[in-house]
Amino acid sequence: MAPSPKVEQPPPPVEAKPQPRLQPVTFAEIPGWEADDLREAWRPFLASCEVLVRKPEWKEPCSIALGVDGADSKGVRLFFESFFVPHKVINADGSDSGLITGYYEPLLKGARKRGGPYQIPLFRVPEDMLTIDLSSVYPDLKGMRLRGRLAGNKVVPYATRAEVAKSNLLAGKELLWVDNAIDAFFLEVQGSGRVQLADTRETVRVAYADQNGHPYKSIGRYLVDKGEMTLDQASAASIKAWFVANPGRRQELLDANPSVVFFREEKLPAVEQGPKGALGVPLTPARSMAVDPRMLVLGAPVFLATTEPGSDKPLQRLMLAQDTGGAIRGAVRGDFFWGFGSGAGEVAGRMKQRGAMWVLLPKLPRS
């Protein structure tokens, strides 16, 4: 029988974090609301409702939505304007804009067995990793989980990326093998992807399963801090180019991010279907986004007003908050899902825009 974890002292008190403000507004105050084709958001909204309908305040609108003709532009608009109140999202510091980035589902080349060019492992969740929820003892820690492993009778942090690279800790936990280390790293950043297997001639999806408990740190920021490139130059393409040009420093760059993502394999039900986000429903290209679930209701409709990647052309549309991400922290902070493949990846890699957000919340029932 494994020894019980030794808890030497309770964690320090958790300071109350400043919360975002949600400012009720009218739909007329949202820039671009009237111009958006809301029918394109209808299918992902119904997907969100499959989860949200379990919440009392969402039951009525989600139930009524089933009877709405999603092809009727006026009917869809009338539905949202009748059953929801838009709230402008305000950061804790009082500002109303934030960073909007992009992500996508990449395609990697790999194999089930190690060999030839396929030398880079993607790992499944290791059996010795503990996930500890302390909220029953410390309510202030609700929603936060500690990950670690047993060392004697103590729980210690799980291995960092650098420690994994220097040890055999995850030997035997390989899910698949791929041919490119930087592509494997960016797969972890994206959270899911597809792998074309050379040995079995099939394409499978690998989805986020867990993470080692260490915070995500940007390798782009690491290169900027080291003077290797400017902040404006720090895109996925430029990071990959640096990686190729500096073979002797590749592990140094990867180790700058201590976080390790573990995957599980999924079948592709349909080539056009997106991966499942944190809400548990498939993501829709250009209509699904990742948000900070501590700030916004996961699954909620969110109107986004930003600009096209690398330009000042307005990008204003109704999105669904159906995913989360390790780097997505803050109230007005979003990650725009562009879809599958290299084209989506090129656009997503250029997206570092400023934007504003309005979350649509159900109207309170009349008393």
Residue, then its C-alpha position, 0 to 999 in steps of 0.5 A: m500500500a502506497p504511503s500517505p502523502k505528508v502535508e507538513q503545513p497548510p498553504p498560505p492564505v489565498e489573496a482575493k484576486p480582483q475580478p472583472r466587471l461585466q457592464p450591461v449594455t444594449f446590442a446597439e452599442i456593440p460595434g459590428w453586431e448588426a453586420d454579423d451573420l449570426r447564422e454562422a454562430w448558430r450551430p456552435f451555440l447549439a453545441s454549447c447548449e448541450v452543456l449549458v442547458r444543465k444550468p438553471e439560468w440557461k435552461e430556458p434559452c437553450s430549450i427554446a433554441l431547439g425550435v429556432d430555424g438556424a437558417d433564418s437570419k432574422g429569427v436567429r437575431l431575434f432569439f439572441e436579442s430576446f433572451f440575452v443581455p450583452h455585457k461589456v467585459i472590463n478588466a480588473d484595472g478598468s481597461d476594456s481591451g486585451l490581447i487576442t491571439g489565434y490557434y489551430e489544429p496542426l497536422l504532424k507526421g508520425a508513427r506508432k513505433r519509434g524508428g527512422p525519422y520518428q524519434i520525438p515522443l508524444f506522451r500519454v498521462p503517466e500513472d504516477m502523476l497525482t492530481i490533488d484537489l484541496s478545495s474541500v479543505y481550503p475553499d479558496l482553492k476551488g478550481m485549482r488543482l495540484r499535480g505531483r508525484l510521491a517521493g517517499n511519503k511526500v508529494v513533490p512537484y512533477a518533473t519539468r520539461a527539462e527534467v523529463a528530457k534528462s531522465n527516463l521518467l516517462a519511458g514506456k509512456e509514449l503515445l506516438w512518435v513524430d518527426n519534428a521536435i518543434d512541431a511537437f512542442f507547438l502541438e502542446v501549445q495548440g492543445s490538439g492536432r492530427v498525426q498522419l501515421a506512416d506505419t499504419r497509414e491512418t490519421v488520428r487525432v491527439a487531444y489534450a489529456d492533462q498537464n504536468g502542473h508547471p506553468y506555461k512559459s512562452i518560448g517566444r518571450y524567452l527569445v525576446d528576453k535573450g535578445e534573439m529577436t524583437l517582440d514584433q518578430a516573435s511569431a510561430a514562423s520566426i521561432k521555428a526558423w530560429f530553432v532550425a538555425n540553432p541546432g545546438r540550442r534547441q533543448e535550451l529553447l524547449d526547456a524554457n517552458p517547464s510545462v509538459v502536455f499529455f495527450r490521448e488518442e481519438k478517432l476522427p469521426a469526420v475530416e471536417q469536424g474540429p477537435k473538442g475544446a475544454l467544454g467537451v464539444p467540437l470547435t468550429p473554425a472562426r466561431s470558437m475561442a478560448v477564454d479564461p474560465r475564471m473570468l467568463v462562463l465557459g460555453a457562453p456566446v461572446f461578441l469579439a471586436t478585433t482586427e484581422p491578423g497583421s492588419d487594421k481590418p475589423l474582425q467583428r463577430l459572435m464567438l462561442a467560449q468553448d475552450t481554455g488555454g494555459a496562456i489565456r489568462g485575464a478577462v479581456r483575453g481570447d484565443f481565436f480558433w482558425g481551424f485545421g491545417s497549414g493555412a489556418g496555422e499561418v493565419a493563427g501564428r500572425m494573430k496578435q491583435r487588440g480587441a474588446m469582448w461582450v459576453l451574452l448572458p441569459k436575461l433574468p426571469r421576470s418576477 
